[in-house]
Amino acid sequence: MAIRMPHIIQARQILKRSLSNGGSTPASMDIPKGYFAVYVGEQEKKRFLVPVSILSEPRFQELLHQSEQEFGYNHPMGGITIPCSEDVFTDLTSRFGVF
């Protein structure tokens, strides 16, 4: 029997909303299976591909909730915009072993 945590389920729903909003754009076509695109940066947004396994991390889930509040999930390039600087994002994801 699988144990499901509400935060992981909620993070998956957020990701599905993001992908369904921009799933037909050319930028979303080059995303490998098991990854999703996020856009990070204060002035100019930089695109990162992160594994879906990061969705189980509570700190990343907090970023997703901040993203929903600030930007929503309708990014024109088919990804999620994360409300933080590149340095903060790469530092956080490196702790998870992503980069």
Buried (B, 14 or more C-beta within 10 A) or exposed (E): EEEEEEBBEBBBEBBEBBBEBBEEBEBBEEBEEEBBBBBBBEEEBEBBBBBEEBBBBEEBBEBBBEBBEEBEBEBEBBBBBBBBEBEBBBEBBEEBEBE
